[in-house]
């Protein structure tokens, strides 16, 4: 009979030692649930991008803790940690509108979360994300610059229809799609109701709805979108608009999938 040392016996139950049942291992809580939140350091990411230098022929001309830009005029690239809504990085590229003014066109949205290092062992830190974003900006810089479109009226209506179908399938879980309202030929509202007859907001308010505005600007040849909460004081049903969570411009000549992707990524950070 095999002798069992005391150190082998100590800490093992009879089921494991004598085979009464298999040695089953149970999966505990995911690692990130047991760790403190790690704040994503945007300033550290921006510094890493500055250290990588200019992008092709576009030199770095403006650096702030939460914003970075490359070049001037048409084709200028900017990277900004959004001051509106939830945490995200928005990359914009400047184009000339139909009136000849340089305007920032939304080109890429990268959602961020503060516990970014807890989603898995391969989740990128600030420096890795900076490298990926820098490579993406180099690719964007080589793309043709989309032109404005002053004759997009009919296609705008079709875009609204296709976008509402996409956003009905993908939206924050605390909301339900409630419908699309035509204000006029150039303006549409996509309405979402918050579940549970509203959601508690700051300063003793209640958030009732979220509205996505889609607007075609024919004089500029651009598409504009912004989104905001509609709230009321808890003691009344007075509907008031909150500050916008985003306000972005797009060229109608951008790929439609690109416009839809940017807006959905922004919306999903709500």
C-alpha positions as CSV (number, residue, x, y, z in Angstrom):
1,X,0.0,0.0,0.0
2,X,1.3,3.4,-1.0
3,X,2.2,5.6,1.9
4,X,0.7,9.1,1.8
5,X,2.8,11.9,3.1
6,X,1.2,14.3,5.5
7,X,1.9,17.3,3.2
8,X,0.2,15.4,0.4
9,X,-2.8,14.6,2.6
10,X,-3.2,18.1,4.1
11,X,-5.5,20.3,2.0
12,X,-7.1,17.5,-0.1
13,X,-10.6,16.2,0.5
14,X,-11.3,12.4,0.4
15,X,-13.2,12.8,-2.9
16,X,-10.1,14.0,-4.6
17,X,-7.7,11.6,-2.8
18,X,-9.7,8.3,-3.3
19,X,-11.5,9.0,-6.5
20,X,-15.1,9.2,-5.2
21,X,-15.7,11.9,-7.8
22,X,-13.7,13.5,-10.6
23,X,-11.6,16.5,-9.7
24,X,-13.9,19.1,-11.2
25,X,-12.6,22.7,-11.4
26,X,-15.1,25.5,-11.4
27,X,-14.6,28.7,-13.3
28,X,-14.6,31.7,-11.0
29,X,-15.3,35.3,-11.8
30,X,-13.5,36.9,-14.8
31,X,-10.3,38.5,-13.9
32,X,-11.4,42.0,-14.6
33,X,-14.3,41.8,-12.1
34,X,-11.9,41.4,-9.3
35,X,-9.5,44.2,-10.3
36,X,-9.8,48.0,-9.9
37,X,-10.7,50.1,-12.9
38,X,-7.8,51.2,-15.0
39,X,-8.2,54.6,-16.5
40,X,-7.2,55.0,-20.2
41,X,-4.6,57.7,-20.4
42,X,-5.4,59.7,-23.5
43,X,-2.5,62.1,-22.9
44,X,-0.1,59.2,-22.9
45,X,-1.5,57.8,-26.1
46,X,-1.3,61.3,-27.8
47,X,2.4,61.6,-26.7
48,X,3.1,58.2,-28.2
49,X,1.6,59.4,-31.5
50,X,3.7,62.6,-31.4
51,X,6.8,60.6,-30.9
52,X,6.0,58.7,-34.2
53,X,6.3,62.0,-36.1
54,X,4.5,63.3,-39.1
55,X,2.2,61.4,-41.5
56,X,3.7,61.3,-45.0
57,X,3.8,65.0,-46.0
58,X,1.6,66.2,-43.1
59,X,3.6,67.6,-40.2
60,X,2.2,67.8,-36.6
61,X,1.0,71.4,-36.2
62,X,-1.1,71.3,-33.1
63,X,-0.8,69.2,-29.9
64,X,-3.0,69.3,-26.8
65,X,-3.5,66.7,-24.1
66,X,-6.7,65.4,-25.8
67,X,-6.2,66.6,-29.4
68,X,-3.6,66.2,-32.2
69,X,-3.6,67.4,-35.8
70,X,-1.6,66.8,-38.9
71,X,-1.2,69.3,-41.8
72,X,-3.3,72.3,-42.9
73,X,-6.3,73.0,-45.1
74,X,-8.0,70.3,-47.2
75,X,-6.8,66.9,-46.1
76,X,-5.9,68.0,-42.6
77,X,-6.2,65.1,-40.1
78,X,-7.3,65.5,-36.5
79,X,-7.4,63.0,-33.6
80,X,-9.6,64.0,-30.6
81,X,-10.8,62.4,-27.4
82,X,-14.5,63.5,-27.6
83,X,-15.5,66.0,-24.9
84,X,-19.2,65.0,-25.5
85,X,-21.0,61.9,-24.3
86,X,-19.0,58.9,-23.4
87,X,-15.4,58.0,-23.9
88,X,-14.3,57.7,-27.6
89,X,-11.7,58.9,-30.0
90,X,-12.9,60.6,-33.2
91,X,-10.7,61.1,-36.2
92,X,-11.7,63.8,-38.7
93,X,-10.4,64.8,-42.1
94,X,-10.9,68.3,-43.5
95,X,-12.6,68.7,-46.9
96,X,-13.8,71.8,-48.8
97,X,-17.6,72.1,-48.8
98,X,-19.6,73.5,-51.7
99,X,-19.1,77.0,-50.5
100,X,-15.3,76.6,-50.4
101,X,-14.8,76.4,-46.7
102,X,-12.6,73.8,-45.0
103,X,-14.8,71.7,-42.7
104,X,-14.0,68.6,-40.5
105,X,-15.5,65.4,-41.9
106,X,-16.0,62.5,-39.5
107,X,-13.9,59.6,-40.7
108,X,-13.3,57.1,-37.9
109,X,-14.6,56.5,-34.4
110,X,-12.8,54.4,-31.8
111,X,-14.8,53.7,-28.7
112,X,-12.9,53.5,-25.4
113,X,-13.7,52.2,-21.9
114,X,-11.9,53.0,-18.7
115,X,-11.4,49.3,-17.8
116,X,-9.7,48.8,-21.2
117,X,-7.0,46.5,-19.8
118,X,-9.5,44.0,-18.3
119,X,-11.2,42.6,-21.4
120,X,-8.5,40.1,-22.2
121,X,-4.7,39.4,-22.3
122,X,-4.4,40.9,-25.8
123,X,-6.3,44.1,-25.1
124,X,-4.1,47.0,-26.2
125,X,-2.6,49.6,-23.9
126,X,-2.1,53.3,-24.8
127,X,1.1,52.8,-26.9
128,X,-0.3,49.8,-28.9
129,X,-3.5,51.7,-29.7
130,X,-1.4,54.7,-30.7
131,X,0.5,52.6,-33.2
132,X,-2.7,51.1,-34.7
133,X,-4.3,54.5,-34.9
134,X,-1.2,56.1,-36.5
135,X,-1.2,53.3,-39.2
136,X,-4.9,53.9,-39.8
137,X,-4.3,57.6,-40.2
138,X,-1.6,56.9,-42.8
139,X,-4.1,54.8,-44.7
140,X,-6.8,57.5,-44.5
141,X,-4.3,60.1,-45.7
142,X,-3.8,58.2,-48.9
143,X,-7.5,57.9,-49.7
144,X,-9.1,60.3,-52.3
145,X,-10.7,63.3,-50.6
146,X,-14.5,63.0,-51.0
147,X,-16.3,65.9,-52.6
148,X,-19.5,67.6,-51.4
149,X,-22.7,66.8,-53.2
150,X,-25.4,69.5,-53.7
151,X,-27.8,67.2,-55.5
152,X,-28.3,64.4,-52.9
153,X,-32.0,65.1,-52.0
154,X,-33.5,61.9,-53.2
155,X,-30.6,59.7,-52.0
156,X,-30.7,61.5,-48.6
157,X,-34.2,60.1,-48.0
158,X,-33.1,56.6,-49.0
159,X,-30.1,57.0,-46.7
160,X,-32.4,57.9,-43.7
161,X,-34.5,54.7,-44.4
162,X,-31.4,52.4,-44.5
163,X,-29.9,54.1,-41.5
164,X,-33.0,53.7,-39.4
165,X,-33.0,50.0,-40.2
166,X,-29.4,49.7,-39.0
167,X,-30.0,51.6,-35.8
168,X,-33.1,49.6,-35.0
169,X,-30.9,46.5,-34.9
170,X,-28.0,48.0,-33.0
171,X,-28.6,50.6,-30.2
172,X,-27.9,50.9,-26.4
173,X,-29.8,48.2,-24.5
174,X,-31.5,50.8,-22.2
175,X,-33.5,52.1,-25.2
176,X,-36.2,51.0,-27.6
177,X,-36.6,52.3,-31.2
178,X,-39.9,54.4,-31.3
179,X,-40.0,55.7,-34.8
180,X,-38.7,58.1,-37.4
181,X,-40.2,61.6,-37.8
182,X,-39.9,63.7,-41.0
183,X,-39.6,67.3,-40.0
184,X,-39.2,68.5,-43.7
185,X,-37.4,67.3,-46.8
186,X,-34.0,68.1,-45.3
187,X,-34.5,67.0,-41.6
188,X,-35.4,63.7,-40.0
189,X,-35.6,62.6,-36.4
190,X,-35.0,59.1,-35.2
191,X,-36.6,58.6,-31.8
192,X,-35.7,56.2,-29.0
193,X,-37.6,55.8,-25.8
194,X,-35.7,54.9,-22.6
195,X,-37.0,51.7,-20.9
196,X,-38.9,51.9,-17.6
197,X,-40.6,55.2,-18.3
198,X,-37.4,57.1,-18.3
199,X,-34.0,57.0,-16.7
200,X,-32.6,59.1,-13.8
201,X,-30.4,62.0,-14.8
202,X,-28.3,64.6,-13.1
203,X,-29.8,67.4,-11.0
204,X,-33.1,65.5,-10.2
205,X,-34.1,65.1,-13.8
206,X,-35.5,62.2,-15.7
207,X,-34.3,61.3,-19.2
208,X,-37.3,60.3,-21.4
209,X,-36.0,60.0,-24.9
210,X,-32.9,60.1,-27.1
211,X,-33.1,61.8,-30.5
212,X,-30.8,61.4,-33.5
213,X,-31.0,64.2,-36.0
214,X,-30.1,63.7,-39.6
215,X,-29.9,66.8,-41.7
216,X,-28.9,67.4,-45.3
217,X,-27.2,70.8,-46.0
218,X,-27.6,71.3,-49.8
219,X,-25.9,74.7,-49.8
220,X,-22.8,73.0,-48.3
221,X,-23.3,69.6,-49.9
222,X,-22.9,67.8,-46.6
223,X,-24.7,65.5,-44.2
224,X,-24.9,66.6,-40.6
225,X,-25.9,64.4,-37.6
226,X,-26.3,65.1,-33.9
227,X,-27.9,63.3,-31.0
228,X,-29.1,64.3,-27.6
229,X,-31.2,63.4,-24.6
230,X,-34.7,64.8,-24.0
231,X,-35.3,65.2,-20.2
232,X,-37.8,66.6,-17.8
233,X,-37.8,67.6,-14.1
234,X,-38.9,64.6,-12.0
235,X,-42.0,66.5,-10.9
236,X,-43.3,67.4,-14.4
237,X,-43.6,66.1,-17.9
238,X,-41.9,69.1,-19.5
239,X,-39.6,68.0,-22.3
240,X,-36.3,69.8,-22.6
241,X,-33.3,69.1,-24.9
242,X,-30.0,68.2,-23.3
243,X,-26.6,69.3,-24.8
244,X,-25.7,67.2,-27.8
245,X,-23.6,64.1,-27.4
246,X,-22.2,64.5,-30.9
247,X,-22.3,66.9,-33.8
248,X,-20.6,65.6,-36.9
249,X,-20.4,66.3,-40.6
250,X,-20.1,63.8,-43.4
251,X,-19.6,64.0,-47.2
252,X,-22.4,62.3,-49.1
253,X,-19.7,60.8,-51.3
254,X,-18.2,58.9,-48.4
255,X,-19.1,55.2,-48.5
256,X,-22.5,54.8,-46.8
257,X,-21.1,51.9,-44.7
258,X,-18.5,54.3,-43.3
259,X,-21.0,57.0,-42.3
260,X,-23.3,54.4,-40.7
261,X,-20.4,52.8,-38.9
262,X,-19.2,56.1,-37.4
263,X,-22.6,57.1,-36.2
264,X,-23.3,53.6,-34.7
265,X,-20.0,53.6,-32.9
266,X,-20.7,57.0,-31.4
267,X,-24.3,56.1,-30.4
268,X,-23.2,52.8,-28.8
269,X,-20.9,54.7,-26.4
270,X,-24.0,56.3,-24.8
